[in-house]
Amino acid sequence: MNLDFTTDYILENDYVSLRPLKLSDKEKLMEYSINEPEIWKFNINGGNGKENFEKYFDTAIKNLDENKEYPFIVFDKKKNEYAGMTRFYAISNEFKRLDIGYTWYGNKFQGTGVNKNCKYLLLEFAFDKLQFTRVGFGANSKNERSINAMKSIGCKAEGILRNFSKDADGNTIDATIFSILKSEWNESVKNDLKIKSENFASH
């Protein structure tokens, strides 16, 4: 099965809901650009500040319209609030692979189980629904929180891409690359992540 950019995929469980990003969502998320600029410090072209966020958001919508990326808005069902964004990118229906990234959450949603539940739903969709064979991830090598989060959901480190990108201050940074394969998902990652996400969110 191919990922169809014209289909509105809704991914949800008892804790979170992910749906395709829409233009009307901009105001729902704008507060994070103004009040929590530290969310974006590890990556260039982030959404810190109103002007940057508008560009960041509009680019996500444009890439969806051009069938390049598939961004989601994240809703926390327990807090009854919009929590952030994530997306599928580097999508290849031909080679059955994609990456998950551009993920961010407001500060009060970090460490609450929102990320694990979102990742479970995204991976379940990629591997079980689309039957893709590989899901990739990447992070600024200095972003310990993001790297630890990837490791905690079962990602395998593949290596370092040196001088790969820049952070919000324009400094050149290395990127750490991870992946999960469909065989790993079926063997252990799916079950382990499901248990972790449910246990975390139930507290």
C-alpha positions as CSV (number, residue, x, y, z in Angstrom):
1,M,0.0,0.0,0.0
2,N,1.3,3.5,-0.9
3,L,1.0,6.6,1.3
4,D,-1.7,8.7,-0.4
5,F,-1.2,12.4,0.1
6,T,-4.8,13.1,-0.7
7,T,-6.2,10.9,2.1
8,D,-6.9,12.3,5.5
9,Y,-5.3,9.7,7.8
10,I,-6.5,9.9,11.4
11,L,-4.2,8.0,13.9
12,E,-5.5,7.8,17.4
13,N,-5.8,5.9,20.6
14,D,-7.1,6.7,24.1
15,Y,-4.3,9.2,24.8
16,V,-3.5,11.1,21.6
17,S,-4.9,11.9,18.2
18,L,-3.0,12.8,15.0
19,R,-4.7,14.2,12.0
20,P,-3.3,16.0,8.8
21,L,-2.3,19.6,9.3
22,K,-4.6,22.3,8.0
23,L,-4.2,26.0,7.5
24,S,-6.7,26.7,10.2
25,D,-4.4,25.0,12.7
26,K,-1.9,27.8,12.7
27,E,-3.5,29.8,15.4
28,K,-3.9,26.7,17.6
29,L,-0.1,26.3,17.7
30,M,1.1,29.9,17.5
31,E,1.5,30.3,21.3
32,Y,4.4,27.8,21.3
33,S,6.4,30.0,18.9
34,I,6.0,33.1,21.1
35,N,6.1,31.7,24.6
36,E,8.4,28.7,24.3
37,P,11.3,29.6,21.9
38,E,13.6,27.1,23.5
39,I,11.6,24.3,21.7
40,W,13.4,25.2,18.5
41,K,17.0,25.8,19.6
42,F,18.6,22.7,18.1
43,N,17.4,23.2,14.6
44,I,17.6,25.8,11.9
45,N,14.4,27.0,10.2
46,G,12.4,26.3,13.4
47,G,9.3,28.1,14.6
48,N,10.7,30.4,17.2
49,G,8.8,33.7,17.0
50,K,5.7,34.6,15.1
51,E,7.4,35.3,11.7
52,N,9.5,32.1,11.9
53,F,6.6,30.0,12.9
54,E,4.4,31.3,10.1
55,K,7.2,30.4,7.6
56,Y,7.7,27.0,9.3
57,F,4.0,26.2,9.3
58,D,3.4,27.4,5.7
59,T,6.3,25.3,4.5
60,A,4.7,22.2,6.1
61,I,1.4,22.9,4.3
62,K,3.2,23.6,1.0
63,N,5.1,20.3,1.2
64,L,1.8,18.4,1.9
65,D,0.2,20.1,-1.1
66,E,3.2,19.1,-3.3
67,N,3.1,15.5,-2.1
68,K,6.5,15.8,-0.5
69,E,5.7,15.4,3.2
70,Y,2.8,14.5,5.4
71,P,2.5,16.7,8.5
72,F,0.2,16.0,11.5
73,I,-1.1,18.1,14.3
74,V,-1.0,16.3,17.7
75,F,-3.9,16.5,20.2
76,D,-3.5,15.4,23.8
77,K,-6.8,13.8,24.7
78,K,-6.0,13.8,28.5
79,K,-5.3,17.5,28.6
80,N,-7.8,18.2,25.9
81,E,-5.2,20.5,24.1
82,Y,-3.2,20.6,21.0
83,A,0.3,19.6,21.9
84,G,2.5,20.1,18.8
85,M,3.4,18.7,15.4
86,T,5.2,15.8,13.7
87,R,5.4,14.5,10.2
88,F,6.4,11.8,7.7
89,Y,9.1,13.0,5.3
90,A,11.7,11.6,2.9
91,I,8.8,9.3,1.7
92,S,9.5,6.7,-0.9
93,N,6.5,4.5,-1.9
94,E,8.8,2.8,-4.4
95,F,11.4,1.7,-1.8
96,K,8.9,1.4,1.1
97,R,10.6,3.7,3.4
98,L,10.0,7.1,5.2
99,D,11.4,9.2,8.0
100,I,9.6,10.6,11.0
101,G,10.7,14.0,12.2
102,Y,10.1,17.7,12.6
103,T,8.6,16.6,15.9
104,W,8.0,19.1,18.7
105,Y,5.7,19.4,21.6
106,G,4.9,22.2,24.1
107,N,6.9,22.0,27.3
108,K,4.1,20.7,29.4
109,F,3.6,17.8,27.1
110,Q,7.2,16.7,27.2
111,G,7.9,13.6,29.3
112,T,4.2,12.8,29.6
113,G,3.9,9.9,27.3
114,V,2.6,11.9,24.4
115,N,5.7,11.3,22.3
116,K,5.7,7.5,22.9
117,N,2.0,7.2,22.0
118,C,2.5,9.3,18.9
119,K,5.5,7.3,17.8
120,Y,3.6,4.1,18.4
121,L,0.7,5.2,16.2
122,L,3.0,6.5,13.4
123,L,5.1,3.4,13.4
124,E,2.1,1.1,13.5
125,F,0.7,3.0,10.5
126,A,4.0,2.8,8.6
127,F,4.7,-0.8,9.2
128,D,1.3,-2.5,9.6
129,K,-0.9,-0.4,7.3
130,L,1.5,0.8,4.6
131,Q,3.8,-2.3,4.9
132,F,6.9,-0.1,4.7
133,T,10.2,-1.8,5.5
134,R,12.2,1.0,7.1
135,V,11.5,4.1,9.2
136,G,14.3,6.6,9.7
137,F,14.9,9.2,12.4
138,G,17.6,11.9,12.9
139,A,18.6,14.5,15.5
140,N,21.1,17.2,16.2
141,S,23.9,15.2,17.9
142,K,23.8,17.6,20.8
143,N,20.1,17.2,21.4
144,E,20.3,14.6,24.2
145,R,16.6,14.7,24.9
146,S,15.7,13.8,21.4
147,I,18.4,11.1,21.1
148,N,17.3,9.5,24.3
149,A,13.7,9.5,23.2
150,M,14.6,7.7,20.0
151,K,16.6,5.1,21.9
152,S,13.7,4.6,24.3
153,I,11.3,3.7,21.6
154,G,13.6,1.1,20.1
155,C,15.5,2.9,17.4
156,K,18.9,1.6,16.3
157,A,21.7,4.1,15.9
158,E,23.3,4.0,12.4
159,G,25.9,6.7,12.6
160,I,26.9,10.3,12.5
161,L,26.5,12.7,9.6
162,R,29.3,15.2,10.1
163,N,28.6,18.9,9.5
164,F,25.2,18.0,8.3
165,S,23.0,21.0,9.2
166,K,22.8,24.0,11.5
167,D,21.1,24.9,14.8
168,A,18.9,27.9,15.4
169,D,22.0,30.1,16.0
170,G,23.5,29.2,12.7
171,N,26.2,26.9,14.2
172,T,27.2,23.9,12.0
173,I,26.1,20.6,13.7
174,D,26.5,16.9,13.3
175,A,23.4,14.7,13.0
176,T,22.8,11.3,14.6
177,I,20.8,8.9,12.4
178,F,18.6,6.1,13.6
179,S,16.2,3.6,12.1
180,I,13.7,0.9,12.9
181,L,13.2,-2.0,10.4
182,K,9.9,-3.8,9.9
183,S,11.5,-7.1,11.1
184,E,12.6,-5.3,14.4
185,W,9.1,-3.8,14.7
186,N,7.5,-7.2,14.5
187,E,10.0,-9.0,16.7
188,S,10.0,-6.7,19.7
189,V,9.7,-3.0,19.2
190,K,5.9,-3.0,18.6
191,N,5.1,-4.8,21.8
192,D,7.7,-3.0,23.9
193,L,6.6,0.4,22.8
194,K,2.9,-0.4,23.2
195,I,3.6,-1.4,26.8
196,K,5.7,1.7,27.5
197,S,3.2,4.1,25.9
198,E,0.2,2.7,27.8
199,N,2.1,2.6,31.1
200,F,3.5,6.1,30.8
201,A,0.2,7.7,29.7
202,S,-1.9,5.9,32.4
203,H,0.0,7.6,35.3
